[in-house]
Amino acid sequence: MVTVPARRTSLAVSLSGIAALAIGAALVLLLQVIPPTDEISATRRTISEYGLSDHKWVFDLAVVLVALGSAAGLAVLHSQRRLPVPAALLGTLWTVGLLVIVAFPKPDWATVSRADFGGTLHRIASVVAFVALPLAVLVAARTAFPGSPGRRWLARVLAIASLAWFAVILGAVVVAAVDGGRWWTLIPLGLVERGMALTELVALGVLLAPARAQPR
């Protein structure tokens, strides 16, 4: 039996996690409107480009907030037995991937011609994180919302939409491999990545939002 204090604590942690996601997203949006990062193209440059600017600390703080908010919210779901083990593992990959992105910044292509070890880890962590999260939402949707088909449907739709954004990137990579071009020039990469990130954060927010107490 879950006591009232325990239920209130879980509610507070869940809401704090969602707030951390929202603040992290807001900080990234802020970087797009304040100088000098307002000069970074939102359609062509990836989000990690902010990590090479004078506002690197803001970018790092935003990503860490998202990672901590994700971990807190997923921990609550796990404690409530609303998070299957595969989804918990995928959620862990998402959280760890975000922290790796902060620890190993994107290479500055203006000064280097190829990615070093840290740059390679950054790329791998980015791919793993962006794929793991929507898969975690898909796997967890049924268990998280057994009595809320609407919430379950919304979470799944957002997760599938997130994977669709990623499919656009994969499609560009395949086309470039066939034609011998540069895949990142075939699509508005910055716009696609931002769309994917926003969709995934909304999907995660839906998953972490406290479920209505079920009658006994």
N, C-alpha and C positions, 0 to 999 in steps of 0.2 A: 504494500500500500504506500503510495506517495503522499507524504505529509504536506500540509499547506506551506510551511517554510521552505521545503525542498522545491515545491512547485514554483514558488515565488523566486527562488534563487535561479532556477533554470530559466524562468522567463526573463529575469534581469540579464543573465549571461547571453541569451539568444538575442535580445534587443541590443545589447552592447555590441555583439558581433555584427549585427546588421548595420548599426551606426558606424562601426569601423569601416565596413565596406563602402558605405555612402561617403564618408569623409575622404577615404582613399581615392574614390572616383572623382570627388569634387576637387581634390588637389591636382589631379592629372588635368582636369578641365581648366583649372586655374592657370596651369603652366602654358596653356595655349593662348591666353589673353594678356599675360604680363611679359614685358620685355626682360631679357632678349629672346626667350623661348617662343614668343609670339611669331617669330620669323621662321620657325620650323613648320614646314608644310604638313598639315594634318591629313592631306590626301596621299602624299608620297613618302613621308618619313615615318618610321615606326615609333611606337611609344617609347622604346628604349633610348631613342635619340635624346630625350630629355636628360638621361643619365650622363650625357657627355657635356652638359651645359653648366653654367654657373649656378643653376638651381638644382644641381644633382641631389642635394640633401632633401629637397621637397619631393622629388621623384622617389628617392629611396624610402622616405617616410610614408609616402602613399602606398607603395608596394608592401612594406612591412605591415601597415595597418590592415590591408586586405588579407595578408597572410594570417595575422593574429585573429582578425575577425572570423575568418574561415575556420581556423582551428577551434576557436571557442564555440562557434555555432555547431560545428560537426561533433564536438565533444558532448554537447548537450543531447543531440540526436542519438549518439551512441549510448549515453547513460539512460535514455528513455527507450532503448531497444527499438529505435526507429531507423537505424542505419545498418544495413547488411554489411557483413565483413568485406565483400568485394568493393562496395561503395566507400567504406572507411579507408581501404588501401588506396583507392583512386583519389580520394580526398586528401590523403597524406601526400601523394605524389604532387598534387596541385599546390599544396602549402609549401612543401620542400622546394618545389620548382621555383616558386616566387622568391624564396629566400636566396636560392642560388643565383637568380637573375640579379639580385641586389649585390651579392658578394662578388660576382664576376660580371662586370659591366660589358656592354656591347663594345666591340672594337671600334675605334675611330678610323673609319676608312679613308679619312683625309690624310692620315699619317702612316697607316700600315697597308700593306698590299694583301695580306692574308691573315686569317684569324689565328691567334695563338691558343694555348691550352684553355685559358680563361674564356676567350671568345667562343671556342667550340663548346665549352660547358654552358655558356649563356644560350647558345642556339638550341642545344639539346634540351635544356631546362625549359625554354620557352615552348618548344613543341610539346614536350611531355605535359607541362602544366595546362596548356590550352586544349589538349585532347582529353586529359584525365578528368577535368572538371565536368564537362557535359556528360561524359560516360558515367561519372559518379551520380549525377542527378538522375539520369535515366534508370540506373540500377536501384536507386534509393526511393524513387517516386512512390511505388506501390506500398512499401513498408512504412514510409514516412507519413502517408496520408491514406490509411486504410478506409476511413469513413468520409473522405473528402474527394470525390471523383473530379470535381472542378479544379482543385489545387493540383491534383495528380496530373490532370490533362495539361494544365498550364505549364507545369514544371517540365513535362516531357516535350511539349512544343518548343519551349525556349531552348532546351538542350539540343534538340534536333536542329533548330535554327543556328545554334552555335557551331555545330558540326558542319552545317552547310556553308558558313563563312569560311571555315577551314578548308572545305572542299574546293573553294574558289582558288585558294593558294596552291593546293595540290594540283589543280588543273593547270595553273600557270607553270608550275614546275615541269609537268609532263609535256606541255606544248613546247616549252623552251628546250627540253631535252631532245625533242624531235627536230625542232627547227634550228637548234644551236644558238639561240638568243639568250638574253638575260631575263629570267623569269620575273624578277621584281619590277621590270619595266612594262610588263604586259598588263598589269592591273594597278589600280590605285591602292598600293599596298598599305599605306598609312590608314586610309579610309576603311579598308577591309579589316585590318587588325583592330582598329578602334571599334568598329561595329561588332566584331567577334567578342572583344573584351567586355563591352557594355552588355551584350546579350547574355554572356556567361555570368556576369555579376548579378543581373536581374534574376536569372535562373537560380543562382545560389541563394539570393535573397528570398525567393519564393520557397525554396527548400528549407531554409533556416527559420522562416517565420513561424512563430509558435502555433501549434495546431489547437483547434478548439477542443476543450475537454469533452470526452465521450461519456454519455450517460452510462451508469452501471447497469 
